[in-house]
Amino acid sequence: MRGLRGCWDTARVYGRGVRLVFANRRVFAVTTLLVLLASVLSVLQPWLLKQVVDQLATPAPGVATAVLVPAVGYALTLVVPAVLAPVQQTMTVSLDDQAVGAVDRELIEAGRRLTDLTRIETPAFHDDEQHARAAAMHASHFAVFAQNAAGQCLTLVGLLVLVAGLHPLLALGLAATVVPHLVTQRRMHRSQFETMAAQSRPAREMDYCVRLTTQADGAKEVRTFGLGGWFLARYERLFEAAYAEVRAARLRHLRASTAFAFLHGAALVAGFWFVLREVGTGRLGPGDVALYVNAMIQLEAGLFGLSMSLGQVYETGLYFRQLFGFVDRAVPGIAVAPADTAEPARGRPEHAVELREVHFGYSTEPVLRGVNAVLPAGSVTAVVGDNGAGKSTVVKLLTRMYDPTSGEIRLDGRPLAAYDLAEFRTRLGAVFQDFARFALTARENIAVGDVDGPELSARVEEAARRSGADEVVASLPAGYDTPLTRLFEGGVELSGGQWQKLATARGFLRDAGLVVLDEPTAALDADAERRLFDNFRSLLAGRTGVLISHRFSTVRMADQILVVHDGRVVEAGAHQELVALGGRYATMFEMQAGRYR
Ligand SMILES: Nc1ncnc2c1ncn2[C@@H]1O[C@H](COP(=O)(O)OP(=O)(O)OP(=O)(O)O)[C@@H](O)[C@H]1O
């Protein structure tokens, strides 16, 4: 029963793989036809050779004409595959390319389904993703492997029928040599696959070492602290350990392949001996010798090739499983209300966003331990606290990058999870602490804040004006059309503060009802901070704002300030109230303000 279910499961995996990688049916059909034609011709080849030799061996009047037909036929079996080979190769490469595209699209779709960070921010996900990438590379070759195997099968059936004409047991004996080869190939491909899977973590670490020394990220520290050699040594250690396993697997493979080359060779010798014996008894003529010797040579080569191709098909099946496992696991880690029952998100919060006994931890270690707070609609709430207190974590919960472990966040009296997720997000504006620096133009870097909105160009410029990004853009060589990256020619890199102004423009592009600002002024100079601060009031007018900042000059403009400590809100009130309270807020404020007196 389990065996049957296993077979059914395997068939389903391959069926899904075939649907995925044979995306272009026309190219697939033509390449399949070419493969099958080549197979038929290679079976005809020894048979036509026999006809030619037989004609030549029995000279009779008109032999020149009689030999012409099989001779031309034989020549065609040599010429046609050779002529069609480049066509077939080009089409196969095209099939391969299309398969790469199909697999990539599947991976992007999977990424789109990961609506939150619950899985993405775990090490296990990165291993999974690394596996999926390796799987994508193999899976895209499936079309070629499968077509090769199908063509080889067809050729072998034809050749076996020919050899069976000599002696059925000889055909059976030759065919049987493939069985142990197949079993070993299967074992070898599984072990190759498992080695690859086990090496995922060191492979990621090695990749990291290579990237660190060649990319801009971390380039200054790597050079200042002379870390090139240090990372190289680290790479060498990882490589040696990983390579030892790969080398062992390769050696096992080499031993097995050599043994099977001998086995196929021995089978061939036995076949030749049988042919010679039959010649001796007078049962076979010269044409038969040409036929059977050729057929047996092709048969053994074909059997060898088939076991290799089937091994590759088998391994690709394992990769398919891995790829589809990744794709199927790409589901939201947060609760997503079904479209038909989801609450439509309102343009702007009408009453309040409320956090009720919110608990959360990324692992077993709690970060938030019962946060209670009310964020009145249309007002700005600032969140302050020490490093690591959990402020950005609150932002992740408000933007639904995670769901609370327990407790609830409510928007106008309804749980956040009850709202249509996509719609809720379109009502959300955000400037994240670790905002993205897209390798796009200045205009696009702002426009991505509302790609579906109307009159994008005018709104981009308006948002840039309000965030101070317009001055940054004015200084760029091609203005809004300047690529903001040194990856491409003509691109420029911005300073941290300049990037922050663009990220702020992006965050305010949408007509969002709920806006979260996580350290929006951290990189700004005093003047830019003051101007943005002056603008915040008008930027946030009528919206519900959540502002996280260590800068009390920014924080004090909030209508309400929450002080987070030890995973809870320990103080709440307006700036003056909290200063008067003389608690944590007053102490933090005094420490910062005192430095400027
Ligand atoms: N993706 C994550 N996975 C695991 N732990 C995390 C993750 N992000 C944050 N943490 C942990 O959660 C805690 C709170 O982090 P958070 O970023 O919310 O602090 P914060 O108050 O915003 O700090 P800061 O003022 O330094 O920005 C920290 O101990 C941090 O190590």
The ligand as a MOL file (V3000), in Angstrom:
LIG
                    3D

  0  0  0     0  0            999 V3000
M  V30 BEGIN CTAB
M  V30 COUNTS 31 33 0 0 0
M  V30 BEGIN ATOM
M  V30 1 N 14.5210 38.8670 12.9600 0
M  V30 2 C 14.8500 38.6710 14.2330 0
M  V30 3 N 15.0980 37.4300 14.6760 0
M  V30 4 C 15.4300 37.2010 15.9420 0
M  V30 5 N 15.5400 38.1670 16.8880 0
M  V30 6 C 15.3090 39.4290 16.5140 0
M  V30 7 C 14.9510 39.7480 15.1620 0
M  V30 8 N 14.7830 41.0790 15.0800 0
M  V30 9 C 15.0080 41.5720 16.3150 0
M  V30 10 N 15.3200 40.5820 17.1730 0
M  V30 11 C 15.5900 40.7050 18.6040 0
M  V30 12 O 14.4410 41.3110 19.1860 0
M  V30 13 C 14.8170 42.2580 20.1710 0
M  V30 14 C 14.1200 43.5960 19.8760 0
M  V30 15 O 14.6220 44.0830 18.6480 0
M  V30 16 P 14.0490 45.4100 17.9980 0
M  V30 17 O 14.6870 45.5690 16.6930 0
M  V30 18 O 12.5690 45.3940 18.0670 0
M  V30 19 O 14.5980 46.4940 19.0290 0
M  V30 20 P 14.5210 48.0700 18.9540 0
M  V30 21 O 13.8520 48.5270 20.2300 0
M  V30 22 O 13.9060 48.5420 17.7070 0
M  V30 23 O 16.0760 48.4060 19.0350 0
M  V30 24 P 16.9060 49.6360 18.4080 0
M  V30 25 O 16.6100 50.8370 19.2460 0
M  V30 26 O 18.3140 49.1780 18.6280 0
M  V30 27 O 16.5380 49.7890 16.9870 0
M  V30 28 C 16.3330 42.3180 20.1680 0
M  V30 29 O 16.7970 41.5730 21.2560 0
M  V30 30 C 16.7420 41.6440 18.8610 0
M  V30 31 O 17.9110 40.9070 19.0440 0
M  V30 END ATOM
M  V30 BEGIN BOND
M  V30 1 1 1 2
M  V30 2 1 2 3
M  V30 3 2 2 7
M  V30 4 2 3 4
M  V30 5 1 4 5
M  V30 6 2 5 6
M  V30 7 1 6 7
M  V30 8 1 6 10
M  V30 9 1 7 8
M  V30 10 2 8 9
M  V30 11 1 9 10
M  V30 12 1 10 11
M  V30 13 1 11 12
M  V30 14 1 11 30
M  V30 15 1 12 13
M  V30 16 1 13 14
M  V30 17 1 13 28
M  V30 18 1 14 15
M  V30 19 1 15 16
M  V30 20 2 16 17
M  V30 21 1 16 18
M  V30 22 1 16 19
M  V30 23 1 19 20
M  V30 24 2 20 21
M  V30 25 1 20 22
M  V30 26 1 20 23
M  V30 27 1 23 24
M  V30 28 2 24 25
M  V30 29 1 24 26
M  V30 30 1 24 27
M  V30 31 1 28 29
M  V30 32 1 28 30
M  V30 33 1 30 31
M  V30 END BOND
M  V30 END CTAB
M  END
